[in-house]
């Protein structure tokens, strides 16, 4: 947090900060039975984006903030990020990566053992990287669906 503040990426407008904190607090009250300690910030980012981090930190870009025509639009963005926190998506991702790291190690060893033959196969050197990236993408897609409340 101190690095972010030092980088001057956080918008330091008292009215905007009070509004986003108040709105975020209202949205987080009914989301879960456990007491949440969430922090909401507007950052100096021209993209339409928002994200949640460990520690209950929610960031929203200034463009997302100012492009929201109605409070309900901004509320839906913040609610989505709050859902990522209440569903512990980052913690679950770290846990999944730790449990699945053996696959990458196994592929690395297999590549090492078959290095004389494997170099003849196009793209074979990227097997470990692709497997790891694909696992993360699959996991985050499911997180997005869960945060949106969309189930197929």
Secondary structure, DSSP 8 states (H G I E B T S, - for coil): -HHHHHTT-B---HHHHHHHHHHHHHHHHTS-SS----EEEEE---SS-EEEETTTEEEEEHHHHHH-SSHHHHHHHHHHHHHHHHTTHHHHHHHHHHHHHHHHHHHHHHHHHTHHHHTTSTTGGGHHHHHHHHHHHHHHHHHHHHHHT---
